[in-house]
């Protein structure tokens, strides 16, 4: 008996920790899980419901990036243009406006060959913006909501680990009982709820920890750096646009600006690219930043390329955001983080798995609360009634 006491005490501490952490973060975990579940197929659903018109492809050159910028700027004259997306095929050119404070996020869609304004879209409205805001900020002010989500996610990570410890039985016979539902017609809802919490929690935990871990990498900058350095990374975990090696931009009326030749240059160099997102230089000293998408539905294998404003010579990057094929193992793993988080890394099966795991995780705070409520709150009710009867009789 004495030998078992330390083990029992340890499990008791773990159970108490699991309980109070669950009660403290249950609502947050439920919201983050449900919204994450809804977000998984956002791209596919948005593509089906999009109001952006298609265009008939032509053989003549498309309008060049500065033309697209000037046309779109007429719609929102005082707003900052984040970049211009050339999707090719039947897709119009998308000029993206974004400002952080006060937040402004809209797109202007242009006809690639005539420059006609086809459509404008506000990304801060609609169902999926509501979902993402809940997932990242709980519909609270960003500074407050993001902190609550971040630390609740970390706590949920600890809860999954403690839950596995509590689940793990001492012998094989009990272990079999905890790996599948064995309900009889006479099984009460309390037992069913207990089994749902334990069995679903056990199976979901091993995959959920991956999604939670990737969420922590995106949430905590220090956590991301420690993880990256821990797997052998040596580059800077920041995004930075390098300066022009040739110095300040030297515009001359005798020659076309190099950026005019950028799109023909990119299409010739990367004929298999899915799209090109052009980011205009911050000033005359910085290079042109281009994100070259190499695959549909994923982001990790995109190339981050930088070109001198004066001659379009390629400028190397010292950060993890560079050419994918030239990246080391640590860089590739870190760049895969978002695609792993939403399951896109494994295509449609991966997204389906992410959807199901998020849905199962959302059930854990509910079944856990019902367990606590049934044991503590309802159990005290008969005792209170008994005391009232005794008091009345006296």
C-alpha positions as CSV (number, residue, x, y, z in Angstrom):
1,X,0.0,0.0,0.0
2,X,2.8,2.4,0.9
3,X,4.4,1.9,-2.6
4,X,1.3,3.0,-4.3
5,X,0.8,6.2,-2.4
6,X,3.2,8.4,-4.4
7,X,1.6,7.3,-7.7
8,X,-1.9,7.9,-6.3
9,X,-0.9,11.4,-5.1
10,X,0.7,12.2,-8.4
11,X,-2.5,11.2,-10.3
12,X,-4.6,13.2,-7.8
13,X,-2.5,16.3,-8.5
14,X,-2.8,15.7,-12.3
15,X,-6.5,15.3,-12.0
16,X,-6.9,18.5,-10.0
17,X,-4.7,20.4,-12.5
18,X,-6.7,19.0,-15.4
19,X,-10.0,19.9,-13.8
20,X,-9.2,23.5,-12.9
21,X,-7.4,24.3,-16.1
22,X,-10.4,22.9,-18.0
23,X,-12.9,25.0,-16.1
24,X,-10.7,28.1,-16.6
25,X,-10.2,27.7,-20.4
26,X,-13.2,25.5,-21.5
27,X,-15.2,28.2,-23.2
28,X,-12.1,29.5,-25.1
29,X,-11.1,26.0,-26.2
30,X,-14.7,25.4,-27.4
31,X,-14.8,28.6,-29.5
32,X,-11.3,28.2,-30.9
33,X,-12.0,24.5,-31.8
34,X,-15.4,25.2,-33.5
35,X,-14.1,28.2,-35.4
36,X,-11.0,26.3,-36.5
37,X,-13.3,23.5,-37.7
38,X,-15.3,26.0,-39.8
39,X,-12.2,27.7,-41.2
40,X,-10.6,24.5,-42.6
41,X,-12.5,24.5,-45.9
42,X,-12.7,28.3,-46.2
43,X,-10.8,28.4,-49.5
44,X,-12.9,25.8,-51.2
45,X,-16.2,27.3,-50.0
46,X,-15.1,30.9,-50.9
47,X,-14.1,29.7,-54.4
48,X,-17.6,28.3,-54.9
49,X,-19.4,31.4,-53.6
50,X,-17.1,34.1,-55.0
51,X,-18.6,37.0,-56.8
52,X,-15.4,37.8,-58.6
53,X,-16.0,37.6,-62.4
54,X,-13.8,35.6,-64.8
55,X,-12.3,37.1,-67.9
56,X,-11.6,35.7,-71.4
57,X,-7.8,35.1,-71.7
58,X,-6.0,37.2,-74.4
59,X,-2.6,36.8,-76.1
60,X,-1.4,40.5,-75.7
61,X,0.5,41.6,-72.7
62,X,-1.3,42.3,-69.4
63,X,-1.2,45.7,-67.8
64,X,2.0,46.0,-65.8
65,X,2.1,46.3,-62.0
66,X,2.4,50.1,-61.8
67,X,-0.6,50.6,-64.1
68,X,-2.7,48.2,-62.0
69,X,-1.6,50.1,-58.9
70,X,-2.5,53.5,-60.3
71,X,-6.0,52.3,-61.5
72,X,-6.8,50.6,-58.2
73,X,-5.6,53.6,-56.2
74,X,-8.3,55.7,-57.8
75,X,-10.8,53.5,-55.8
76,X,-9.1,54.0,-52.5
77,X,-6.8,57.1,-53.0
78,X,-5.7,57.4,-49.3
79,X,-5.1,53.7,-48.6
80,X,-1.9,51.6,-48.7
81,X,-1.5,48.9,-51.4
82,X,-0.1,45.7,-49.9
83,X,0.4,44.0,-53.3
84,X,-0.9,43.0,-56.6
85,X,-1.8,39.4,-57.5
86,X,-1.5,38.0,-61.0
87,X,-3.4,34.8,-61.1
88,X,-3.3,34.1,-64.8
89,X,-5.9,32.3,-66.9
90,X,-9.4,33.5,-66.4
91,X,-8.6,35.3,-63.1
92,X,-8.6,39.1,-63.0
93,X,-5.7,41.0,-61.4
94,X,-6.3,41.5,-57.7
95,X,-4.9,44.7,-56.1
96,X,-4.8,44.2,-52.3
97,X,-5.1,47.1,-49.9
98,X,-4.2,46.5,-46.2
99,X,-3.6,48.8,-43.3
100,X,-3.3,47.5,-39.7
101,X,-4.5,50.5,-37.7
102,X,-7.3,51.3,-38.2
103,X,-7.7,48.0,-39.9
104,X,-8.6,48.2,-43.6
105,X,-8.5,45.2,-45.9
106,X,-10.1,45.3,-49.3
107,X,-9.3,44.2,-52.9
108,X,-9.9,45.8,-56.2
109,X,-10.2,43.3,-59.2
110,X,-9.1,44.6,-62.6
111,X,-9.4,43.2,-66.1
112,X,-5.8,42.1,-66.9
113,X,-5.8,43.5,-70.4
114,X,-8.1,46.6,-70.3
115,X,-7.6,47.7,-66.7
116,X,-11.4,47.9,-66.2
117,X,-12.5,47.8,-62.6
118,X,-14.6,44.6,-62.3
119,X,-15.2,44.2,-58.6
120,X,-14.3,45.3,-55.1
121,X,-14.4,43.1,-52.0
122,X,-14.2,43.9,-48.3
123,X,-12.3,41.1,-46.5
124,X,-13.4,42.4,-43.1
125,X,-17.0,41.4,-43.6
126,X,-18.8,38.1,-44.2
127,X,-19.1,34.7,-42.5
128,X,-15.4,33.6,-42.7
129,X,-14.1,36.9,-41.4
130,X,-16.4,36.4,-38.4
131,X,-15.1,32.9,-38.0
132,X,-11.4,34.0,-38.2
133,X,-12.0,36.8,-35.7
134,X,-13.4,34.4,-33.3
135,X,-10.6,31.9,-33.8
136,X,-7.9,34.4,-33.3
137,X,-9.4,37.0,-31.0
138,X,-12.7,35.6,-29.5
139,X,-14.4,38.7,-31.1
140,X,-12.7,40.8,-28.5
141,X,-10.2,43.7,-29.1
142,X,-7.2,42.2,-30.8
143,X,-4.7,42.9,-28.0
144,X,-6.9,41.3,-25.3
145,X,-8.4,38.5,-27.4
146,X,-5.1,37.3,-28.9
147,X,-3.5,37.0,-25.5
148,X,-6.4,35.0,-24.1
149,X,-6.4,32.7,-27.1
150,X,-2.6,32.3,-27.0
151,X,-2.4,31.3,-23.3
152,X,-5.5,29.2,-23.4
153,X,-4.0,27.2,-26.3
154,X,-0.9,26.6,-24.3
155,X,-3.0,25.5,-21.3
156,X,-5.0,23.2,-23.6
157,X,-1.8,21.6,-24.7
158,X,-1.0,20.8,-21.1
159,X,-4.5,19.5,-20.6
160,X,-4.1,17.0,-23.4
161,X,-0.9,15.7,-21.9
162,X,-2.4,15.5,-18.5
163,X,-5.5,13.8,-20.0
164,X,-3.4,11.1,-21.5
165,X,-1.7,10.5,-18.1
166,X,-5.1,10.2,-16.4
167,X,-6.5,8.0,-19.2
168,X,-3.6,5.5,-19.1
169,X,-4.7,2.5,-17.0
170,X,-2.6,0.2,-14.9
171,X,-3.6,-3.1,-16.6
172,X,-4.6,-4.3,-20.1
173,X,-8.1,-5.3,-19.1
174,X,-9.1,-1.7,-18.1
175,X,-7.2,-0.4,-21.1
176,X,-9.5,-2.3,-23.5
177,X,-12.6,-0.9,-21.7
178,X,-11.2,2.6,-22.3
179,X,-10.6,2.3,-26.1
180,X,-14.1,1.8,-27.3
181,X,-17.7,2.4,-26.3
182,X,-19.5,-0.5,-24.7
183,X,-22.9,0.8,-24.0
184,X,-25.9,-1.2,-23.0
185,X,-29.5,-0.1,-23.1
186,X,-29.3,0.4,-19.3
187,X,-26.2,2.6,-19.5
188,X,-26.9,6.0,-18.0
189,X,-26.1,9.3,-19.6
190,X,-23.4,10.0,-17.0
191,X,-21.5,6.9,-17.9
192,X,-21.9,7.7,-21.6
193,X,-20.7,11.2,-21.1
194,X,-17.7,9.9,-19.1
195,X,-16.8,7.5,-22.0
196,X,-17.2,10.2,-24.6
197,X,-14.8,12.5,-22.7
198,X,-12.2,9.7,-22.1
199,X,-12.3,7.8,-25.4
200,X,-12.7,10.8,-27.7
201,X,-10.1,12.7,-25.7
202,X,-7.7,9.8,-26.0
203,X,-7.9,9.3,-29.7
204,X,-8.1,13.0,-30.6
205,X,-5.2,14.0,-28.3
206,X,-2.4,12.4,-30.3
207,X,-3.3,14.3,-33.5
208,X,-4.6,17.5,-31.8
209,X,-1.3,18.1,-30.1
210,X,0.2,18.6,-33.6
211,X,-2.4,21.2,-34.5
212,X,-2.0,22.9,-31.1
213,X,1.8,22.9,-31.4
214,X,1.6,24.6,-34.8
215,X,-0.8,27.1,-33.4
216,X,1.7,27.9,-30.6
217,X,4.4,28.4,-33.2
218,X,2.3,31.0,-35.0
219,X,1.2,32.7,-31.8
220,X,4.4,33.0,-29.8
221,X,7.4,34.5,-31.7
222,X,9.8,33.3,-29.1
223,X,8.4,29.8,-29.2
224,X,8.8,29.7,-33.0
225,X,12.5,30.8,-32.7
226,X,13.3,28.3,-30.0
227,X,11.6,25.5,-32.0
228,X,13.4,26.5,-35.2
229,X,16.8,26.7,-33.5
230,X,16.1,23.5,-31.7
231,X,15.8,21.6,-35.1
232,X,19.0,23.1,-36.4
233,X,17.9,26.4,-37.9
234,X,20.5,29.2,-38.2
235,X,18.8,31.9,-40.3
236,X,16.7,34.9,-39.1
237,X,13.1,34.0,-38.3
238,X,11.8,37.3,-39.6
239,X,10.5,38.7,-42.9
240,X,12.7,41.4,-44.3
241,X,12.9,43.0,-47.8
242,X,16.6,43.5,-48.7
243,X,17.9,46.8,-50.2
244,X,18.9,47.3,-53.8
245,X,22.5,46.2,-54.3
246,X,22.8,48.9,-57.1
247,X,21.7,51.7,-54.7
248,X,18.8,54.0,-55.0
249,X,16.3,53.6,-57.8
250,X,17.5,55.6,-60.9
251,X,14.5,56.4,-63.1
252,X,15.3,57.7,-66.6
253,X,12.9,59.0,-69.2
254,X,15.0,57.5,-71.9
255,X,14.3,53.9,-70.8
256,X,11.3,52.0,-69.5
257,X,11.2,51.4,-65.8
258,X,12.4,47.8,-65.1
259,X,9.2,47.0,-63.3
260,X,7.4,47.3,-66.6
261,X,9.3,44.1,-67.7
262,X,8.7,42.3,-64.4
263,X,5.7,40.2,-65.4
264,X,7.0,39.0,-68.8
265,X,10.3,38.3,-67.0
266,X,8.6,36.2,-64.3
267,X,6.4,34.3,-66.6
268,X,9.3,33.3,-68.8
269,X,11.5,32.3,-65.8
270,X,8.7,30.4,-63.9
271,X,6.3,29.0,-66.6
272,X,4.8,26.5,-64.1
273,X,4.0,29.0,-61.4
274,X,0.3,29.2,-60.2
275,X,0.4,32.9,-59.5
276,X,2.6,35.9,-58.7
277,X,2.1,38.4,-55.9
278,X,4.0,41.6,-56.6
279,X,4.8,43.9,-53.6
280,X,5.9,47.4,-54.5
281,X,9.1,48.7,-53.0
282,X,8.8,50.6,-49.7
283,X,11.1,53.3,-51.0
284,X,13.7,53.9,-53.7
285,X,16.3,51.9,-51.7
286,X,14.5,48.6,-51.3
287,X,14.1,45.8,-53.7
288,X,10.9,44.5,-55.3
289,X,9.4,41.6,-53.4
290,X,7.6,38.8,-55.4
291,X,5.9,35.8,-53.9
292,X,5.9,33.0,-56.5
293,X,3.2,30.3,-55.7
294,X,4.3,26.9,-56.9
295,X,1.2,24.8,-55.8
296,X,-2.5,25.2,-55.5
297,X,-3.9,25.2,-51.9
298,X,-0.6,25.2,-50.0
299,X,1.9,28.0,-49.1
300,X,5.0,26.4,-47.7
301,X,6.7,25.8,-51.1
302,X,6.2,29.3,-52.4
303,X,9.3,31.2,-53.4
304,X,10.1,34.5,-51.8
305,X,12.2,36.4,-54.4
306,X,13.6,39.9,-54.4
307,X,14.7,42.0,-57.4
308,X,16.7,45.1,-57.7
309,X,14.6,48.0,-58.9
310,X,17.2,49.2,-61.3
311,X,18.0,46.1,-63.3
312,X,15.8,43.2,-62.0
313,X,18.8,41.3,-60.8
314,X,17.9,38.8,-58.1
315,X,18.7,39.8,-54.5
316,X,19.4,37.0,-52.0
317,X,17.6,36.8,-48.7
318,X,19.3,36.1,-45.4
319,X,16.0,35.0,-43.7
320,X,14.0,31.8,-43.8
321,X,11.8,33.5,-46.5
322,X,13.7,32.8,-49.7
323,X,13.8,30.3,-52.5
324,X,12.1,27.0,-51.3
325,X,14.4,24.6,-53.1
326,X,17.4,26.3,-51.5
327,X,16.0,26.1,-47.9
328,X,17.4,23.8,-45.3
329,X,15.4,21.1,-43.5
330,X,14.7,23.5,-40.5
331,X,13.5,26.3,-42.8
332,X,11.2,23.9,-44.7
333,X,9.7,22.5,-41.5
334,X,8.9,26.0,-40.1
335,X,7.5,27.2,-43.4
336,X,5.2,24.1,-43.4
337,X,3.7,25.2,-40.1
338,X,0.5,26.9,-41.4
339,X,-0.3,24.2,-43.9
340,X,0.1,21.6,-41.2
341,X,-2.1,23.6,-38.9
342,X,-5.0,23.6,-41.3
343,X,-4.3,20.1,-42.7
344,X,-3.6,21.4,-46.2
345,X,-0.2,19.7,-46.1
346,X,-2.0,16.4,-46.9
347,X,-4.5,17.8,-49.3
348,X,-8.2,17.1,-48.9
349,X,-7.7,14.1,-46.6
350,X,-5.6,16.3,-44.3
351,X,-8.2,19.0,-44.2
352,X,-10.9,16.5,-43.5
353,X,-8.8,15.1,-40.6
354,X,-8.2,18.7,-39.3
355,X,-12.0,19.3,-39.5
356,X,-12.8,16.1,-37.5
357,X,-10.2,16.6,-34.9
358,X,-11.2,20.2,-34.3
359,X,-14.8,19.1,-34.0
360,X,-13.9,16.4,-31.5
361,X,-11.8,18.8,-29.5
362,X,-14.8,21.2,-29.2
363,X,-16.7,18.4,-27.5
364,X,-14.1,17.9,-24.8
365,X,-14.9,21.1,-22.8
366,X,-18.6,20.3,-23.0
367,X,-18.3,16.7,-21.7
368,X,-15.7,17.7,-19.2
369,X,-18.0,20.4,-17.8
370,X,-20.9,18.0,-17.6
371,X,-18.6,15.5,-15.7
372,X,-17.7,18.2,-13.2
373,X,-21.3,19.5,-12.9
374,X,-22.7,16.0,-12.3
375,X,-20.1,15.1,-9.6
376,X,-19.9,18.4,-7.7
377,X,-23.0,20.5,-8.3
378,X,-25.7,17.9,-8.6
379,X,-24.2,15.7,-5.9
380,X,-24.4,18.6,-3.4
381,X,-28.1,19.2,-4.1
382,X,-29.4,16.1,-2.2
383,X,-27.1,17.1,0.7
384,X,-28.6,20.6,0.8
385,X,-32.1,19.2,0.7
386,X,-31.3,16.8,3.5
387,X,-29.9,19.6,5.7
388,X,-33.0,21.7,5.0
389,X,-35.3,18.8,6.1
390,X,-33.3,18.3,9.3
391,X,-33.4,22.0,10.1
392,X,-37.2,22.1,9.5
393,X,-37.8,19.1,11.7
394,X,-35.8,20.5,14.5
